[in-house]
Amino acid sequence: TGIMIPFKPTTYIRNASPQQRSPQQQQSEQQKEQQQREQREREQREREQRQKEQQQKEQQQEREQRQWEQQKRDMQKKIDSLDKTVSDLSQTKNDFIRQKTSWIEEKK
């Protein structure tokens, strides 16, 4: 005669077919699957959020780079314009000195 061990409904049978699993075991497995699914979804959302933030950061940097290059071009135009003004004034000064010199010579 063997010893009779009563079956406990909370006992889990590993790798058991669905019919051999207790309702508690099935519920526990469903909860675990649900948690894993939620974890994967959360990780996916976090990945997408990081990618979105990285993309926004890169776009901002590109905008700033374009703005900086435009400002640089604008400043170069101003510098060129001032250089031309200085050159024109210098030419005008030289012309004036020549004219003055010729008047002085004429008066003599």
Backbone torsions as a table, in degrees:
resi	resn	phi	psi	omega
1	THR	NA	128.6	-179.8
2	GLY	-91.4	166.1	178.1
3	ILE	-84.6	133.0	-179.6
4	MET	-90.3	123.3	175.9
5	ILE	-107.8	118.5	-177.8
6	PRO	-67.9	140.2	178.8
7	PHE	-72.9	128.0	178.0
8	LYS	-98.5	129.3	-177.8
9	PRO	-64.4	-17.4	-179.5
10	THR	-88.8	-6.1	-179.4
11	THR	-69.7	132.3	178.9
12	TYR	-94.9	136.9	174.9
13	ILE	-108.5	112.1	-178.6
14	ARG	-68.1	144.7	178.4
15	ASN	53.7	30.8	-179.4
16	ALA	-84.1	153.7	175.6
17	SER	-70.2	159.4	-178.8
18	PRO	-52.9	-33.3	-179.2
19	GLN	-70.9	-27.9	-179.0
20	GLN	-83.5	-17.9	-177.8
21	ARG	-77.4	142.3	176.8
22	SER	-77.3	158.5	177.3
23	PRO	-56.9	-36.6	179.4
24	GLN	-65.6	-41.0	179.9
25	GLN	-65.3	-43.6	178.7
26	GLN	-61.6	-43.5	-179.6
27	GLN	-64.8	-42.0	179.7
28	SER	-62.1	-43.2	179.3
29	GLU	-64.9	-39.5	178.7
30	GLN	-65.2	-40.4	178.0
31	GLN	-63.7	-42.0	179.7
32	LYS	-63.4	-43.4	178.3
33	GLU	-62.1	-41.8	179.8
34	GLN	-62.6	-44.5	179.2
35	GLN	-62.7	-42.6	179.3
36	GLN	-64.3	-41.0	179.1
37	ARG	-62.8	-45.5	179.0
38	GLU	-62.9	-39.2	178.7
39	GLN	-63.2	-45.1	179.2
40	ARG	-62.5	-42.4	179.7
41	GLU	-64.4	-41.0	179.3
42	ARG	-63.7	-44.6	178.8
43	GLU	-62.6	-39.4	178.8
44	GLN	-63.9	-44.8	178.5
45	ARG	-61.7	-42.1	179.6
46	GLU	-63.8	-41.9	177.3
47	ARG	-60.7	-46.7	-179.8
48	GLU	-62.4	-39.3	179.2
49	GLN	-64.2	-44.4	178.6
50	ARG	-62.6	-41.3	179.1
51	GLN	-63.3	-42.6	179.9
52	LYS	-62.5	-44.7	179.4
53	GLU	-63.6	-41.4	179.0
54	GLN	-63.0	-42.2	179.7
55	GLN	-64.1	-43.2	178.5
56	GLN	-62.8	-40.4	179.6
57	LYS	-62.6	-45.1	179.8
58	GLU	-63.9	-41.5	178.8
59	GLN	-63.5	-40.0	177.9
60	GLN	-62.7	-43.6	179.4
61	GLN	-62.8	-40.5	178.5
62	GLU	-63.6	-43.1	177.7
63	ARG	-60.2	-46.2	180.0
64	GLU	-63.0	-39.3	178.8
65	GLN	-63.0	-45.0	178.9
66	ARG	-63.7	-41.8	178.4
67	GLN	-61.8	-44.3	-179.3
68	TRP	-62.0	-44.3	179.8
69	GLU	-63.6	-38.3	178.1
70	GLN	-65.8	-43.1	178.2
71	GLN	-61.8	-39.8	179.5
72	LYS	-62.4	-45.4	177.9
73	ARG	-61.8	-43.7	179.4
74	ASP	-60.7	-43.8	179.5
75	MET	-64.8	-39.6	179.4
76	GLN	-63.2	-38.2	176.9
77	LYS	-62.0	-43.4	179.3
78	LYS	-63.1	-43.4	179.3
79	ILE	-61.6	-45.9	179.5
80	ASP	-60.7	-41.5	179.9
81	SER	-64.0	-42.7	178.2
82	LEU	-65.9	-40.0	177.0
83	ASP	-58.5	-43.1	179.9
84	LYS	-65.6	-40.9	178.3
85	THR	-61.0	-45.4	178.6
86	VAL	-61.2	-44.3	179.5
87	SER	-61.9	-44.8	179.2
88	ASP	-62.2	-43.1	179.5
89	LEU	-64.4	-39.5	178.8
90	SER	-63.6	-42.4	178.8
91	GLN	-63.7	-43.3	179.1
92	THR	-62.2	-42.5	178.3
93	LYS	-60.4	-47.0	179.4
94	ASN	-61.9	-42.1	177.8
95	ASP	-61.2	-43.8	-179.2
96	PHE	-62.7	-43.6	179.9
97	ILE	-62.1	-43.0	178.2
98	ARG	-62.1	-43.4	-179.9
99	GLN	-62.6	-45.3	179.9
100	LYS	-60.8	-44.3	-179.9
101	THR	-61.2	-42.3	-179.5
102	SER	-67.2	-34.9	177.0
103	TRP	-64.8	-42.8	-179.4
104	ILE	-61.8	-42.3	179.1
105	GLU	-63.9	-38.3	-178.7
106	GLU	-65.8	-36.7	-176.5
107	LYS	-68.8	-28.1	-176.0
108	LYS	-70.4	NA	NA
